[in-house]
Amino acid sequence: MASERITQKDLYKILGAEPSDSPAELKRKYQKLALLYHPDKQQADVPAGEVEERVQRFIEIDQAWKILGNEETKKEYDLQQHGLNICHVLFIEDNLTKEWPLHAQVYLEDMSWNEDEQCYTLSCRCGGNYTVFKSETKDVSLVCCDTCSLVIEILQ
């Protein structure tokens, strides 16, 4: 992933975004900030100290976008930020839904069964999937989309 320095900051806060924002919303927020802070867009009469601050802010915005603008690195960042297993997301603590938007409550039997992979899946509004493997059905209560940060609660 990107530098350790940037991953310790809240990338969503840098872009003025939320984990539930769509890729298009993230891009729009990035572009707005990039235009505002881009070194080529600065006025000539700005004090040198402010110019340096604005350049650093632009670099921060650009680094945040490089992670959140890419589906794979965004997913990795989201999972790391919430201390979750990158292979498959299983939530046990209900308080995590305060940070991750709860999309829906779903009964396991309402999800599609995939015999080959031995898992249940449900399409997310972003186009990704919620996946619960057969071996996890007893333990799972909340599942994250494999593409965005939305969460569903599995009812049994």
C-alpha positions in Angstrom: 0.0 0.0 0.0 1.0 3.7 0.0 3.4 5.2 2.5 2.9 4.4 6.1 2.6 8.1 6.9 -0.6 8.5 4.8 -2.2 5.3 6.0 -2.2 6.5 9.5 -4.4 9.4 8.5 -8.1 9.1 7.8 -8.2 9.1 4.0 -11.9 9.7 3.9 -11.5 12.8 6.1 -8.7 14.1 3.7 -11.2 13.9 0.8 -14.1 15.1 2.9 -15.8 11.8 2.1 -17.5 8.9 3.9 -16.8 5.1 3.5 -20.3 4.7 2.1 -19.7 7.2 -0.7 -20.0 5.7 -4.2 -16.9 5.6 -6.4 -18.4 8.5 -8.4 -18.9 10.6 -5.3 -15.3 9.9 -4.2 -14.0 10.9 -7.6 -16.1 14.1 -7.5 -14.8 15.1 -4.1 -11.2 14.3 -5.1 -11.4 16.4 -8.3 -12.9 19.4 -6.4 -10.1 19.4 -3.9 -7.4 18.6 -6.5 -8.4 21.7 -8.5 -8.5 23.8 -5.3 -5.0 22.8 -4.1 -3.2 22.0 -7.4 0.1 23.9 -7.5 -0.6 25.1 -11.1 -3.9 26.7 -9.9 -2.4 28.9 -7.2 -2.3 32.6 -7.4 1.1 34.3 -7.8 0.7 36.6 -4.8 0.3 33.8 -2.2 2.9 33.9 0.6 5.7 31.2 0.2 4.7 29.5 3.5 1.1 29.1 2.4 2.2 27.8 -1.0 4.2 25.0 0.7 1.2 24.1 2.9 -1.1 24.0 -0.1 1.4 21.8 -2.0 1.5 19.4 1.0 -2.3 19.4 1.1 -2.4 18.6 -2.6 0.1 15.7 -2.1 -2.1 14.4 0.8 -5.2 14.6 -1.4 -3.5 12.9 -4.3 -2.2 10.0 -2.1 -5.7 9.5 -0.5 -7.2 9.3 -4.0 -4.6 6.8 -5.2 -5.8 4.5 -2.4 -9.5 5.2 -2.3 -9.9 5.6 -6.1 -8.7 2.1 -6.7 -11.2 -0.7 -5.9 -8.6 -3.1 -4.5 -6.6 -0.7 -2.5 -9.8 0.9 -1.1 -11.0 -2.5 0.0 -7.6 -3.2 1.7 -7.6 0.2 3.4 -11.2 -0.2 4.6 -10.4 -3.6 6.1 -7.2 -2.4 7.7 -8.8 0.6 9.2 -11.4 -1.6 10.9 -8.9 -4.3 11.9 -10.7 -6.9 9.8 -9.5 -10.0 8.1 -8.8 -9.2 4.4 -9.8 -12.7 3.2 -13.4 -12.6 4.4 -15.1 -10.1 6.5 -17.0 -11.3 9.6 -18.3 -8.8 12.1 -19.2 -9.8 15.6 -19.3 -6.5 17.4 -22.5 -4.5 16.6 -20.7 -1.2 17.3 -18.8 -1.5 14.0 -22.0 -0.7 12.2 -21.7 2.8 13.6 -18.7 3.4 11.4 -19.8 1.1 8.5 -23.2 1.8 7.0 -25.7 -1.0 7.6 -27.3 -1.6 4.1 -29.9 -4.2 5.0 -30.9 -7.1 7.2 -31.1 -10.3 5.2 -32.1 -13.9 6.0 -29.5 -16.4 4.9 -32.1 -18.4 2.9 -32.8 -15.2 0.9 -29.3 -15.2 -0.5 -28.2 -17.1 -3.6 -26.5 -20.4 -3.0 -23.4 -21.2 -5.1 -22.9 -25.0 -5.0 -19.4 -24.9 -6.6 -18.0 -22.4 -4.1 -20.2 -23.6 -1.2 -21.2 -20.1 -0.3 -24.2 -17.7 -0.2 -24.0 -14.4 -2.1 -26.1 -11.3 -2.4 -25.5 -8.4 -4.8 -24.7 -5.0 -3.3 -26.0 -1.8 -4.8 -22.5 -0.9 -5.9 -22.2 -4.1 -8.0 -20.1 -6.0 -5.6 -21.2 -9.0 -3.5 -21.8 -10.0 0.1 -20.4 -13.5 0.6 -20.9 -16.0 3.4 -19.2 -19.4 3.1 -21.1 -22.5 4.4 -18.5 -23.1 7.1 -19.2 -19.6 8.4 -22.9 -19.6 8.6 -23.1 -20.4 12.3 -20.7 -17.6 13.3 -21.5 -14.7 11.0 -23.7 -11.8 12.0 -22.5 -9.0 9.8 -20.8 -9.1 6.4 -19.1 -6.4 4.4 -19.5 -6.0 0.6 -16.4 -7.1 -1.3 -16.2 -3.9 -3.2 -17.5 -1.0 -1.0 -17.9 -0.5 2.7 -21.6 -1.3 3.1 -22.6 -4.0 5.5 -25.5 -6.4 5.8 -26.8 -8.1 8.9 -27.5 -11.8 8.5 -30.6 -12.9 10.3 -31.0 -16.6 11.2 
